[in-house]
Amino acid sequence: MAGKLFENGLFESSRIILPEHREKLLEHKREQQRREKPILDEQAIEEIVRALAVSYAEKMTVDLILFDPFKDESVSGVVIGINRTQNKVNLLLEEDERAIEITKIISANV
């Protein structure tokens, strides 16, 4: 009878995970994929500022890459306002507006 309980026997082969444990396991795996925000040098910051200024002045579309700890987001639109007190850029997308934190922008191209 002891052979059924050990060495891949009855209890070894029944692998049941409680829903709460499964959720915690998936959350832990997701947290392991978290990334640190890259530190931008002065040249990269100047390129972002220049692209935002050109888009605002000439109403040109700007392509932004926004940092997210898990996956970066790409956004394209025209800059319609820059709020320096709140550190946000107002971007006109195809149909609506979106306020984007300047600190989240890691790349900008006109």
N, C-alpha and C positions, 0 to 999 in steps of 0.2 A: 504494500500500500504506500510505502514511503516513496516509491519510484514515481508515482503519479503527482506528488506534491512538489518535487524538485526536478532539476535538470530538464527543463522544458516540458514539464508535466502539466497537470491540470491548472495550477495557479500561474505558472510561468507563461502559458500561452494565452491566458485571458488578459488582454491589455485594454482596460477600460479607463478612459480619461473623463473626469467630471467636466461638465461645461465650464465651470468657473476656472478649473485648472487649464483647460484648453485656451480660454480667453487670455489668461495671464501668460501662457506660453507664447501665444501669437503676439501679444503686446511686448513681451521681452525680445522676441526676434525682430520686431519693428524698431524698437529702441536701439538695437545693435546696429541698425543701418543708418542711424542719425549721423549727419555730417556737421562739421564745423563751418562757420561762415568764413570765406576766404578774406584775407586782409588785402585791401586794394592799395597799391602804391599811388604816389601823387600823379603819375602820368595817366593811370587808369581813371582816377577821379576827374582829372581835367578833361579826358575824352568824354566821360559821361556828362559833365557840365556843358561842354561844347555842343554835344548832340542834342541835349535838352533845349539849349538856347537857340540853336538853329531851327529846331522843330517849332519852337514857340514863335520865333521872328518870321519865319518863312512859311509857316503852316504846312510843313513837310511831315510825312509819316516817319516815326521813329520806332525802331525795334528794340524793346527792352528785355533783358533777362533778369528775372527776379529770383532772389535766393529763397529757398525753402530747405529746411533741414533734411528732407527726404528726397525731393525732386524739384529741380529748378523749373520755373514757369516762364514761358515766352508770351509777351504782350506787344501788340502793335497798335499804334494810334497817333494822334496829333496832340501835342501839348497845348492846352488851352489856358493853363494857369500854373503858377509856381507859388506855393505858400511857404515862405521861409520860416515863419514863426512856428508852424506845425511840422515843418520838414516833409511836406507832401507835394506831389506833382499831380495836377488834374489832367487826365488823359481822356480825349474824346475817342472812343472806340467806334465801331461801325454804327451802333444804334444808341449807345448810352455813354455816360461818363463814369470814370473810375478814379478815385483818389489813391495814389500809390505812395507809400513811404519811401523817401529818398534813400534811406539806409538799406532798404531791401534790394536796390538796383546794383547788380554786379557787372552789367555790360549794357552799352547803348550804342546803336548804330543808326545813322540817318540814311 
